[in-house]
Amino acid sequence: MTVVGIIAEFNPFHNGHLYLLQQIKKKFPQATIVVVMSGNFLERGEPACIDKWIRTKQAMLAGVDLVVELPVAYCIQPADRFAWGAIKILNELKIDYLCFGAEHAQFDFSQMAQKVAGIHGNFKSLMNHMQQHISEW
């Protein structure tokens, strides 16, 4: 069984999210799609404009198989901690693939991940490293 993971807020669920799910279904037709989603509080502590139960229902109607709530202790943090908590959960769920939408689809995100894989613990260092190499990507 192939399991695809997504980290999302779906606040609100929109056509870009639907497109992402459609593309996953096209690439992995038999996959189970698992979403780690923020609850009623979003990244950096902002309250959600749409209730978590409605967002969950919208995601499941669009093809998601399981929605797991990201604990609020991770949701209310800056992006790096938000992502760390979500990745930790997806890792424990043994996903095979992590999928995400991107405004700059021309970037080679696998190459980016390899270039920054050895950087740990200092988000500013990571961002500086990425800025220096952005033209290469």
C-alpha positions in Angstrom: 0.0 0.0 0.0 1.3 3.5 -0.9 0.7 6.2 1.6 1.0 9.9 0.6 1.2 12.6 3.2 0.2 16.2 3.0 0.7 19.0 5.6 -2.2 21.5 5.4 -4.4 24.1 6.9 -7.1 24.1 4.3 -8.2 27.5 5.6 -10.2 27.7 3.4 -10.1 24.6 1.2 -9.7 26.0 -2.3 -9.2 24.9 -5.9 -5.4 24.7 -5.5 -5.9 22.1 -2.7 -8.3 20.2 -4.9 -5.8 20.3 -7.8 -3.1 18.9 -5.5 -5.3 16.0 -4.5 -6.3 15.4 -8.1 -2.6 15.3 -9.1 -1.8 12.8 -6.3 -4.7 10.6 -7.4 -3.4 10.7 -11.0 0.2 9.8 -10.0 -0.8 7.3 -7.3 -4.3 6.0 -8.1 -4.4 3.4 -5.3 -2.7 5.5 -2.7 -4.0 6.3 0.8 -3.9 10.1 1.3 -3.2 11.2 4.9 -3.3 14.9 5.8 -1.9 16.4 9.0 -4.0 19.5 9.4 -4.1 22.3 11.9 -7.1 22.5 14.1 -9.0 25.7 15.0 -5.7 27.6 15.5 -3.3 27.9 12.6 0.4 28.6 12.2 1.6 31.4 14.5 -1.6 31.2 16.6 -4.0 32.7 14.1 -7.6 31.5 14.6 -9.0 29.5 11.6 -11.7 31.2 9.6 -13.4 27.9 9.1 -14.1 25.2 11.7 -11.7 22.2 11.6 -14.6 19.8 11.2 -15.8 21.5 8.1 -12.3 21.7 6.6 -11.9 18.0 7.4 -15.2 17.1 5.6 -14.2 19.2 2.6 -10.8 17.4 2.4 -12.4 14.0 2.7 -15.0 14.8 0.0 -12.1 15.7 -2.2 -10.4 12.3 -1.8 -8.4 12.5 1.4 -8.6 9.2 3.4 -7.5 10.3 6.8 -7.1 13.7 8.5 -5.0 13.8 11.6 -5.0 17.0 13.7 -1.7 18.7 14.3 -1.6 19.4 18.0 -2.1 23.1 18.9 1.4 23.2 20.5 2.8 22.8 17.0 0.2 24.9 15.2 0.8 28.1 17.1 4.6 28.1 16.3 6.7 29.6 13.5 6.9 27.7 10.2 9.9 25.5 11.1 8.3 24.1 14.3 4.9 23.8 12.6 6.5 21.7 9.9 8.6 19.7 12.3 5.6 18.6 14.2 3.7 17.7 11.1 6.6 15.8 9.6 7.1 13.9 12.9 3.5 12.7 12.8 3.7 11.7 9.1 7.0 9.9 9.8 5.3 8.0 12.6 2.5 7.1 10.2 5.1 5.6 7.8 4.1 7.6 4.7 5.9 6.7 1.5 5.7 10.2 -0.1 5.3 13.8 1.1 3.4 15.9 -1.5 2.8 19.7 -1.5 1.8 22.5 -3.7 4.2 25.1 -4.9 3.9 28.5 -6.5 7.2 27.9 -8.3 6.7 24.4 -9.8 9.8 24.9 -12.0 12.1 24.5 -8.9 13.7 21.1 -8.3 12.6 20.6 -4.7 14.5 17.2 -4.4 17.7 19.0 -5.3 16.9 21.7 -2.8 16.3 19.2 0.0 19.6 17.4 -0.8 21.5 20.7 -0.6 20.1 21.7 2.8 19.9 18.2 4.3 23.0 18.7 6.5 21.9 21.9 8.0 20.3 21.4 11.4 19.1 23.6 14.3 19.6 27.1 12.8 16.8 28.2 10.6 18.5 31.5 9.7 21.5 29.5 8.5 19.3 27.4 6.3 17.6 30.5 4.9 20.9 32.2 4.2 22.2 29.0 2.5 19.0 28.8 0.3 19.3 32.5 -0.6 22.9 32.0 -1.8 21.9 29.1 -4.1 18.5 30.2 -5.3 19.8 31.1 -8.7 21.2 27.6 -9.1 17.7 26.1 -8.6 
